[in-house]
C-alpha cells in the first residue's frame, strides 16, 4: 500500500522523470485511476504494468525505437461523444520535436505529430 500512497502523490504531477543511475532519465507516468504505470525503458520501449499485480501488461516498440529518444510522457483518455468510445492514449515527446501517440488498447501508434524543436 505504500506504493499506492507514493502513486497518489505522483499522479498529482502526472508524469515523472528520474535519473536511473546510468545518466539517462526514466520517463514514466500513472494513468488517472492509478491502476497502470507506464515507463520508457532503457531500450526505448514503452512498457505498461498493473500497479496492483506488478504484471507487465503491454510492451510497445516503435519501428524507429533506437532512433527516438523520448523526453516526456502524458497519459490521457480520449473520447468521442458521438461514437461513445473511449480510448487510452499515451503520448511520448521526443528530443527531435515529434510526438508519438500510442493507443493502449490497440497497441499501435495512432498519431505522430512533428511539432519541431522547442528551444
N, C-alpha and C positions, 0 to 999 in steps of 0.2 A: 504493500500500500504506500510505501514511501515513494515508489516510482510515480504513482498517480498524483501525489502531492507535488512532486517536482514537475510533473507534466502539466498540472493545472497552472503553475506559475509560468511555465514555458509557453503555454497556449496564449497567454496574455500578449506575448511578443510575437506569436505565431511562427516565426522562423528563427533559427539559431545558427550560429557558426561558431565552431570551437577548434582550437588547434589540437591535432591528434598526436603531437609529438614528433611528427615527421616533417614539419614545416608546411604542411598543407592543411587547409581548413576542412572541417566536416560540415557540409551543408545539410541541414535537417529541419523537419517540421512535423508537428502533430496535426491530425485532422481536427475538425471542430468538436467532435464527440470525445476526443482523446482515446479512441479505440484503436487507432492506427498511427504508426510512426513511419515517416519516410526519410531516407537519407541517401545522399550520393556518396558511394563508397570510393575508396582509393583508386579503383579501376574505372571510375567514371560511369558506373552503372547506378541507376535509380532502383532502390530496394524499399519495399514496404513490409512492415511487420505488424502483427497484432500486439497491442500493449498488454492484453490480459494473458496471452499464452506465450508470447515471445516467438511465435512461429512466423517464419518468412512467408508472406502471402503472395508477393509478386516481385519479380525482378525484370526490369526493363532495360534494354540496351538499344541506344540509338545507333543507326548504321555507322555514323561517324563518331562513335563514343570516344575513341582515342584522341580525336582532334578537339572535341568540345571540352572546355574547362568551365565547369559550372561555378557560378559565383553567388547565386541567390535562388531561393525557393519560395513558392507560395502555394497553398492548397486551398482550393475553392470548390464549392458546389455550384454548378451552373444549372439553371433550369429554364425551360421554355414553357411558359404558361399555356400556350396554345396546344402544345404537344403533351403537356402534363408529364414531362420527362425530366428527371434529374440526372445529372452526370457529375461525378467527381473528377476534377481536373487538377493535376499538379503541373505548375508552370516553373520551368527552370531557366534562369538567365545565364548567358554565357559571357565570357570575357571578350568575345568578338561582337557583342551587340545583338545577339539573337536571343529570342525567347522560344523555347521548345515546350509545347503543351501536351501532356500525356493524359489520355482518357484511362482512368484506372480500371474501369470495368472491361474495356476492350483490349487494354494492354498495348495500345498503339498511339503513335503521335497523331493528335487531332488537329494541330495547328503549329506552324512555325512562322515567327514574325522576325523581320530584320529591322530592329529599331536603331541601329547604328550605335557607335560607341558614345557613351555618356562621359564627358570629361569636364 
